[in-house]
Amino acid sequence: YQDKVIFLSVDAGTYTGLGTRDQARQLLHDLGIRYPAAYAVDSSPVRLYGIQSMPTTVFVTPKGEVWKTFSGMMVEDQLRRELERLVAGAT
């Protein structure tokens, strides 16, 4: 999906009771995550995206609109299917 999709991780663990920033850094390292990661500075991402569980995947259109939100862990096939729909312009 190069040049079609950007992956970004935002750790909100501090605001959901799921760990510290140091623990998040270690988890990213342990999982071999290489895409950009940011840390929420307040609880606004939790409210803005209606995060009810972790992980939560938020798909955002090129116009910056939330297209779909998925709560819980996604397996590769699910992620690929949703990305295909998003890239194809599904609504």
N, C-alpha and C positions, 0 to 999 in steps of 0.2 A: 504493500500500500504506500510505498515511497512516493512522495509528492502529492498524495491524496489524503493522508490521514496523519494527524499529529497526536502522539500519546503524551499525556502529562499526568503525573500523579500528584495529588494534594493530600498530605497527611493532616487529618483532623482528629487524630487519636487523643490529643490532649483535651479536646472538647467533647469527646464521646466516652471517655473513661477507658480507652483502649491503649494507653501507653504514652510514653514520653517521646520527644523528638529524637533523643539518642537511641531509643529502642526502634523507632521507625528507620533511622539511618542503618542500624544493624540489620534489620529485616530486609531492606532494599539490597544491602550488600550480600546477605545470605542467599537471596533469591536471584541475584545476578541481574537486577533491574538496571538497564542502561539508559532508559529514556528520562527526560527531565522530571525532577521531583521538587515540589514546593511544600511549604508548611503553612497551614492556616495561622493567621495572627490573631484571629478571634473566631467566634462560633458562627459567623455569617455564612460560610459555605454549607454548614449543616442545615441551616434554616433555608437558604436560597435554593438548594437542590433537594430539599426534603429527605435528607439522608436518615434512614431508619436503621440500617445495619451496615456492617463493614464486611467485605468491601462493597462499595457502590460504584457502578460504572455509569457515567453520564456521557451520552453521545450528544455532541453539539454540532450544528450545521455550520457551513462557512459564513453564514450571516450572524452567527453567535446565538442562535436560538436552540434551546434544549429540544432535541428531537425525541429522545427516549432515555429513560432511567431504568437501570437494572440493579436490583438489590441482591446481594449475595455473590457467591463465586461463579464466574463464568468459565466454562470449558472452552478450549480452542475452537471447536466447531461452532458453538454458539456465537462467539466473538466474530469469527469470520462471516457467518451468516448475517449478523447485524451490520457489520462493516460493509458488506456487499450491498445491502439495502440502502444504507446511508449514502454510500458513494454513488449509487444509481439514482439517488434523489427521491427515495421513498418517503412517504409521509404517514 
